[in-house]
């Protein structure tokens, strides 16, 4: 019987992995690692419920590991990071030994972007299946010139043999994606997840027990700079952003009073701050029907679950993975993207941003994102 190890940390990816496993025709035994990183108890419970659909032999939880150090010619001093990598590689190995698990004993390992995989997959001979977490896993794969290809191969050779971490290269893993159905750019050893089957599977396993509203809804994914990891934005930056967002985004969104406007914040935004912002919105837009998700249920509800369970006719968001999943789940949904407005704010406040590298990457490939979104 084929033994398969699964690493889960994100519900949307977990749905794809479980769907893929159920399509395997041979008999399999499953073990599951649920990787704990910034999830709420309810999110971990949802991952557990999805994993249980495969009747696994065991489910274990592993706390977050630090990012592995990768060697590159640009940062060759990181070669010294192999000692740190070796420490965490051995730490993970010891954890698995205590759980009576050996990563080398599995025929297949299914995973996504979890940092733990750098250590888990080092010099592992199992067949590896990487599940795309978002479209950028596809769009960031650029064509390289001859020198870049040679450089990349040397870097991968060093990382995969000396640095005690695993680096993906074309021939050492299989690529599994729902997003590649909408892209002309294909990857080697690629397996596609059917969007229609994903929708059926996701809908069946994403019913909400909470009743929010039967009204027609305009959903607003409220982007707010609050924290980057443990580094909090100062109150002046948050206030400046809110003024800009009200004037340049909300003024264009809250127009028709016949709809219910549902405001969705990221889970990391404290509920007291959400309520303060809600009061400001209600004051600025009187006689509109506006609400936020109740604190008791919000951490159990993703954008995708709202799209499936409510009568949402329009969805306003800055760039996020949810805009792609949402369109897959509801072809008739109107999605309005205000990414350019957010980019304009940060272009005028570059000295304040804490995610400069991510921001520059978004600016670089935003046109590709928008083209990609139109294909769904």
N, C-alpha and C positions, 0 to 999 in steps of 0.2 A: 504493500500500500504506500502511495506517495505521501511523504511528509512535507508540509508547507508551513513556513513561518511567516506571519503577517505582522507588520508594524503599523499601528493606527494612531493618528493624532488630530485628524480633521474629518468632520462628518461627511462633507461632500466627497472627499477622496475615499472615505470608508465605504460609502454607498457604491462607488465604482469598483472597489476591490472585492466587496462581498458579491456583487453582481458577476464579476469576472470569475470568482471562485465557483459560483453556482453553475457556470457554463462549462466547467471542466467535466469531461465525460468519465474519466477514470476515478476510482475510489481514492479519496484523500483523507489524511489526518491533519488537523489544523492546530497550531499553537499560536497564540496572539500576544503581542506586546502592545499595551496601551501606553503611549509616551506622554507623560504629564508635563505640559508646558503652558502655563497661563490659562488653562481651561477651568471653568467652574465645575462644581460637583455634578450639576445637571448635565453639562456637556460630556463629562467622563461617563456618566450613567448612560447617555445616549450611545456613546461609542461601544460601551459594554453590551447594550441591547443589540446593536448591529452585529457585533462579533458573535453573540450567542446564536444568531441565525445559522451559523455554520456548525453548531454543536462541537466547539473546540475541546481538545483534551484539557487545555489549561489556558487561563488568561492571567497575565501578570502585569503589574504596573511598575514603570521605571521613571524616576524623577529626571528632570532636565539635566543634560550634560552641556558643557561649554562647547562653543564652536571649535572644530579642529583647526590646527595651523596647516596651511597649504603652502608648499614651496612654489615659487614662480621666479622667473628671471628678473622680474620687476622688483620683487621683494625677496631676494635670495637670503636675507638674514633670517627669514622664517624657517630656514633649514634647521635652526637650533630648536624649533618648536617640536621636534620629534620626541623629545623627552617628555613634554607635557602630554602629547598624543599617546605615547606609550603608557603613561600612568593611567589615563582614562580608558584606554583599550583594555588594560589589565583589570581595572576596576569593573568595567562592564562584564568582562569574562568571568570574574569572580561572582558577580551578582547572578549570572545565568547558571553557573555551576551550582550555587545554592538552591536555585529553582529547578535543578536537574534538567537543564537545557544546554545544548551545544549547537551553536549556529552552523557548524560544519556538517551536522547530521541531516540537514534538510535538503530535499531535492530542489525546492524553490523558495525564494524569499521575496515577498511583495512589500514595497515600501514607497515613500514619497520623499518630501523635503526635510524629514526629521534629522536633526544634528547627530542623533545617536547612531545613524547609519554609517557615518564616517568611520566609526570604531567597529561597529557590528560586522561590516562587510570587508574589513581589511583582510586580504589574502584568503577570502572565502571562495570556495569553488562551486557553491550552489548556483543554480540559474537565477538571475536577478531580474526582477520586473519593476521598473520605475513607473509610478502612476503620476501623470501630470497634475499638479495642484491648481494651475491656472494657465491661461493662454501664454503668459510670458515664458513658460517652460518651452514653448515652441518658438515664439517670436524672437527670443534672445539668442537662438542658434544662428549664428552668422556664418556666411561663407568665408573661408580663410584663404589667403594666398599661400604659396609654397613655404615661405619662411615661417609664417604663423602656424602652419600645420606641423612643421618639424619642431618648432619651439613647444607647441602644445603637447606633442607626443613625448618629448623629453621630460617636460614637467609632470605629465601623468605617470611616466615610468618611475620617476623619483618618488612621487606621492604614493603610488600604489605598492611600492616595494620597500621604501625606507622610512616614510613619514608616519607609519602606523595609522593611516586613514585610507579611505576608499574614494577615488575620484572617477566619475563617470567618463568613459570614452566610448566611441561608437560601437566597439565590439565586445564590451564587457557587461552589457545589460540589454534588456528588451524594454522598449518604450511603449507604454500603454496610455491612451488618451481619448477623451471624449471630444476634445477641442480640435483635433486634427481632421475631424470630419468637415471642418469649415475652412481648412487651410490648404493652399496649393503646395506649401512647403512640407514635404514628408521626411520622416526620420528613418534611418536604417533599423531593421528589426522592429518595426512598429506594428502594434495591435490596436485596433480601434474599438472603443466602447460605443455601442449603439445609443444614440440620443433618445430614440423612442422607448427602448427597453429601460434606459436610465430613468426616464420620466415616470414610467409605470412603477418601477421598483421604488423610486424616491417617494412618490405619492402614497404608495401603500404603507411605507414605513415612517411617514412624517405627519401623521394626523395630530392636530392640536386638541388637547383636552380642554383648553381655555377658550371661551367664547369672547371675541373682541367686538365685532360688529357685523351686521348684515348689510350695512350701507355700502354704496360705491365709494371706494377709497383712492385717494392720491397719497402714495407713499413717498416720504422724503427721508433719504439717508443723510442725516445731518453730520457733515464732516466738521470736526472740531479739533484743533491741535491742543492736546492736553498733556500727554506723556509720550516720550520715546523711551521705551523700557522704563528705567527708574528715574530718568531725568525729566522733571516736570517743566512745562512751559510756564513762564512768569505771567502774572495776572494782566500786566499791560499788553503783552502779546495776544493773550486770549481775548481781551476786550477789543483790541484793534481789529482782530480777525472777525469777531462777532458783528461789529459795525459794518465792516466790508461785506460780510455774508448777507446781512439783512438787506443792505442797499443793492447788492449786485446779483443776489440769488433769490432770496425769499420774496422780494418785491415782484419778481417775474413768475414765481410759482403760485403764490396764494392770490388767485384772481377770481375763481368761481366759488361762490358761497354754498352751492348746492351739494358739494362733496365733503366727506370727512377727510381731513388731513391728518395722517398718522406719521408722527415724527419718530424716527428710529436712530438712536445714538449707539455708538460702539459701547460694548460692555465695560470698557475701562473707564468710561466717564461716570463719576459718582452720581447717584440718583439725586442728591441735593442740588448739584449743579444743573442737571437736566431739568429739574423743576423750576429753578431760577430762570433758565433760558425760556422754558415754556411760558412763564408769566410774562416775560418780555414780548414773546411772539403774540400772545393773546392781547396784550395791551396795544401793540402796534397794529394788529389785525382784528379789531372788534367785530363781533357777529359772525365770525368764521367758526366752523366746527373743527377744533384742533385738540389732539391728545397725544400723549406719549404712552409707550407700553408700560403697564404696571410693573413696579420693581419686583414683585413676587414671581412674575412669569418671564420677564424680558431675557434672562440669561438662558432660557430654554428655547428661545425662538430666534432663528436665523432669518435673514431676508428671504431666502429660498422657501422656507416653511410658510412665511406670510404670503408669498406669491401663490402657493398651492392652496392655501386654506381660506383666503379672503377674496373679496371682490375688488381686487386692485386693478385699476384701469390705466393708471400712469405711475411711473416710478422715476423719481429724480435722484441722481447720484453723481458723485465724482467717480473717477475711474476706480473700479473694484472688481474682483472676481465675480461678485454676486450679479453684476449686470449681464454677464455671459450665461451663467447658470439660469438666471431668471428668464432669459429669452428662450433658452432650451426648454424650460418647463412651461412657458406660456408664450406661444408664437404671436398672440394678439396683443400682448402687453406693449404699451408705448413707453419707451425708455428715453429719458432726457438726461444728457450728460453735461455737467457744469465743470468739468475738469479744467477747461481753459480759464474760467474765472478764478479757480483756486491757484492755477499756475501764475496768473497775473498778480495775485496778492503776494505770493512768495517771491516772484521776480522783483517786486518792489521792497521786499523785506528779507533779502538773502542772508543778512547778518543775524537774523533771528531763528532761521530754520535749523532743526536738529537732525534732519534726514537729508542732508545736501546731496549725497551720492545717489540715493533713491530718486530724489527729485530730478536730478540731471538725467538719469536713465529714463524716467517717464517722459521728459521733454523730448528726448532723443527718438523714442519709438512711439510717441502718442499717435502719430498718423497711421502707423501700422495697426495699433489697437483699434482705432476707429474704423478702418477698413475691415478689419477682422470682425468687429461687432456687427457690421452691416450684412455679413455673409450668413449670420445665424437666422 
